[in-house]
Amino acid sequence: MKLISISFCNFRSFYGRTPEMFLAVDEVKNTTVIHGNNGVGKTSILNGFTWVLYEKFSAAFASAEQLVNKRAVAEASPGQAVECYVEVTWEHDGKRYRAKRQSRVYRTESDVEAGKTDMFMLVTAGDGRWFVPDQHPDDIINQILPCSLHQYFFFDGERIEKIVRNDKKAEIAEATKMLLGVEVINRSIRHLAEAKRSLEAELRTIGDLEIKKLLKQHNNIESQVEAISKRSFEIQQEIEYQNIFKQEVAGRLRELGAVKELQERRQHLESQKSLLQKQLAKSKDNLQRFISNQGYSVLLSEKNIQFRNIIEKLKDAGGLKSGISREFVINLLNGSKCICGSYLHEHSQARKHVEQWLEKAGSSTVEETAIRMTAQVDEIDKQAVSFWQAVDTEQVRINETRQTLGQIETELQEIKEKLRKNPSEEIRDIEQRVEDIEVKISELIFEQGRNQQQTDTLNIELDDLNKQIAKQKLNEERQLLAQRRITATTDAIDRLSEVKTRQENHFRYSLEKRVQEIFSAISPAPYIPKISDKYELTLMENTLGVEMPVAASTGENQILSLSFISSIIDKVREWSGKKKMLMLPESSTFPIVMDSPFGSLDEISRRHIAKIVPEMANQLVVLVTKTQWRGELEEEIANRVGKEYILIYHSSKPDCEQDYIELRGVRYPLIRQSPNEFEYTEIVEVNRDVE
Amino acid sequence: MKKQSKVSSDLENTENNFDDIEDVQAPISTAPEDVRKIIEMVWQLEKNRLDRKSFGHISDDILTIIKGVVQ
């Protein structure tokens, strides 16, 4: 943040609009000196900066609520608004920002009523076009230089030692952590860990994936089905083979004269049996087909009766009139012409005649539908009759076939018995073998049936598994995504923790080293500033090899504070200058605006600090009294001053003592007699071209 | 993080090199693209909220960042 200018309007002692005070921005001549006596507005200028940027006032800023210039209030008529504002311009990262904070008060008969405070901001990227930023002005300023750090850059030099007081240790530690980016890293780690927990909870809601288990089951069932199918093929072949074998074995009976006829009869009966079995199967199929195609017709007889009743009622009520249709009449009326050629104009007698037909005519659409449905219902009734006939016929056929089959079975059994009991051992043997083959075939057929049943069950299971697998695959994608997010978050946390460790090792020690260097250059005391692992700044002394905290004086604490601020500015600038460090505040250049600098310090320390601070800070604004400026401060800073202003106090006191300051050989008034009854402060720039 | 051990040993080597910014930033600059993006976006978010007292919904915003980056 590089401060460019500040201006006031009715702010505290500044009456009306002041000229814009441009600040020194040169790299070497980076210091702006503002001269003024006590109580004329130096602290108001310091607070002007903090009010615009952070809506904050310094501790010493008496009656912060009395922001508006008294003369401006006095001159306003009752009820009239008096505006007071401060406008600050600064540059950051190639952009110029112009912020204005304004407050309004309303004068009442006896008092002043405070209005609200508003903040306005405009930004330009250097092309001269100003625009209102998207973000809130406070957010923009906080990104550049966080509010909690402002007291280290805008401060009262007489009270600067307070930042290192014991009760402020935690505050300065927080500020240091913020400036070094530690706080950003800590919070990132903490909040990423919270986000990770949420992601893990999301993962749990997806549930344990059973996809592998399901796929294994799927594969198992598939191999079972395959094995059954293979076995089924084998069985089929085996049955065919056994049948041929049976025919061959049984065929041998035909070669034996004694049972030739018996065997031939048996073969005939068996072929008949096979034929009848096929016929029986066909009849059963027919029966099934009848029931599924026409079976419903026998259940509709009651509904058909209801339908006919409805139609009858419609007819009785005149709803289904035959003859001329309502639609036909409507067409004639719409066309405004009758079939006889007469025109059916509105309100004509002819039209009224035709319209009367609307009352008499029925709807052809309803009538057509009724006719069509009646035909369908009649058809259903006929179907019911033919269904029963067909079923009866088929039942008779089935019964007959079963009867014939029964007779054939009995005769075959008789033949078998005869052959079994045949006196010839050879015949008995052959018959036994035929029976064995039949048993074998029967077993194979049974196995085949069992396998078919098993295959059906397995196929149902497979369908079910496929559905489950598809669902799980969808979950698997969600799970993988959640896992990838958790992995990335864990990695981010690990890396941030590592950066934190490294940063502590590098930045903290590096900062400590710099504070020590600066402190030792300024202070004559042999004390050593230390930054603890909690980022607490303490002044230590080394007594007989043992480090002990020092009970530091105000002066020593002021030196420590200024050393710390200078070191921070120096190190953050150095780190940011090397590479864009996202965790650090965006500002790599810091201004120091210091009221009453180096208050309680002795001459040597003042001289050292006066030399170091303008070197460390990118920009310095000092607000000084004549006595604060004269001597070592003037000597050390003189060659760094780029801008200089005088605050001229116009006193309303009738016999006020005039005061002057001499700069570059020119005498400037510090106190003047006010031309009216009000006191106010005027800002005058020192002409630095005069030698 | 698999790199942890390497990272730690690197650290030991450079412990005395206090100002080695590259080394401090190395865990980020060597991170996979999505991890680097998450860190940078989270940093920006945290930085914007440094001075806010309430952290309400920041975890939700971070979740949104992670879900936006890793898709």
Chai-1 contact restraints between the chains, C-beta under 6 A:
chainA,res_idxA,chainB,res_idxB,connection_type,confidence,min_distance_angstrom,max_distance_angstrom,comment,restraint_id
A,D139,B,N48,contact,1.0,0.0,6.0,A-B,restraint_1
A,N142,B,D51,contact,1.0,0.0,6.0,A-B,restraint_2
A,P146,B,L50,contact,1.0,0.0,6.0,A-B,restraint_3
A,P146,B,D51,contact,1.0,0.0,6.0,A-B,restraint_4
A,C147,B,D51,contact,1.0,0.0,6.0,A-B,restraint_5
A,S148,B,D51,contact,1.0,0.0,6.0,A-B,restraint_6
A,V184,B,W43,contact,1.0,0.0,6.0,A-B,restraint_7
A,V184,B,E46,contact,1.0,0.0,6.0,A-B,restraint_8
A,V184,B,K47,contact,1.0,0.0,6.0,A-B,restraint_9
A,R187,B,E46,contact,1.0,0.0,6.0,A-B,restraint_10
A,S188,B,V42,contact,1.0,0.0,6.0,A-B,restraint_11
A,S188,B,E46,contact,1.0,0.0,6.0,A-B,restraint_12
A,H191,B,I58,contact,1.0,0.0,6.0,A-B,restraint_13
A,H191,B,S59,contact,1.0,0.0,6.0,A-B,restraint_14
A,H191,B,I62,contact,1.0,0.0,6.0,A-B,restraint_15
A,E194,B,S59,contact,1.0,0.0,6.0,A-B,restraint_16
A,A195,B,S59,contact,1.0,0.0,6.0,A-B,restraint_17
A,A195,B,I62,contact,1.0,0.0,6.0,A-B,restraint_18
A,A195,B,L63,contact,1.0,0.0,6.0,A-B,restraint_19
A,A195,B,I66,contact,1.0,0.0,6.0,A-B,restraint_20
A,S198,B,L63,contact,1.0,0.0,6.0,A-B,restraint_21
A,R484,B,V70,contact,1.0,0.0,6.0,A-B,restraint_22
A,R485,B,I66,contact,1.0,0.0,6.0,A-B,restraint_23
A,R485,B,V70,contact,1.0,0.0,6.0,A-B,restraint_24
A,A488,B,D34,contact,1.0,0.0,6.0,A-B,restraint_25
A,A488,B,V35,contact,1.0,0.0,6.0,A-B,restraint_26
A,A488,B,V70,contact,1.0,0.0,6.0,A-B,restraint_27
A,T489,B,I66,contact,1.0,0.0,6.0,A-B,restraint_28
A,D491,B,M1,contact,1.0,0.0,6.0,A-B,restraint_29
A,D491,B,V35,contact,1.0,0.0,6.0,A-B,restraint_30
A,A492,B,V35,contact,1.0,0.0,6.0,A-B,restraint_31
A,A492,B,I38,contact,1.0,0.0,6.0,A-B,restraint_32
A,A492,B,I39,contact,1.0,0.0,6.0,A-B,restraint_33
A,D494,B,M1,contact,1.0,0.0,6.0,A-B,restraint_34
A,R495,B,P27,contact,1.0,0.0,6.0,A-B,restraint_35
A,R495,B,A31,contact,1.0,0.0,6.0,A-B,restraint_36
A,E498,B,V7,contact,1.0,0.0,6.0,A-B,restraint_37
A,E498,B,P27,contact,1.0,0.0,6.0,A-B,restraint_38
A,V499,B,P27,contact,1.0,0.0,6.0,A-B,restraint_39
A,R502,B,V24,contact,1.0,0.0,6.0,A-B,restraint_40
A,Q503,B,V24,contact,1.0,0.0,6.0,A-B,restraint_41
A,H506,B,F18,contact,1.0,0.0,6.0,A-B,restraint_42
A,H506,B,V24,contact,1.0,0.0,6.0,A-B,restraint_43
A,Y509,B,F18,contact,1.0,0.0,6.0,A-B,restraint_44
A,S510,B,F18,contact,1.0,0.0,6.0,A-B,restraint_45
A,S510,B,D19,contact,1.0,0.0,6.0,A-B,restraint_46
A,W575,B,I21,contact,1.0,0.0,6.0,A-B,restraint_47
A,K578,B,I21,contact,1.0,0.0,6.0,A-B,restraint_48
A,K579,B,I21,contact,1.0,0.0,6.0,A-B,restraint_49
A,L582,B,E40,contact,1.0,0.0,6.0,A-B,restraint_50
A,L582,B,W43,contact,1.0,0.0,6.0,A-B,restraint_51
A,M583,B,W43,contact,1.0,0.0,6.0,A-B,restraint_52
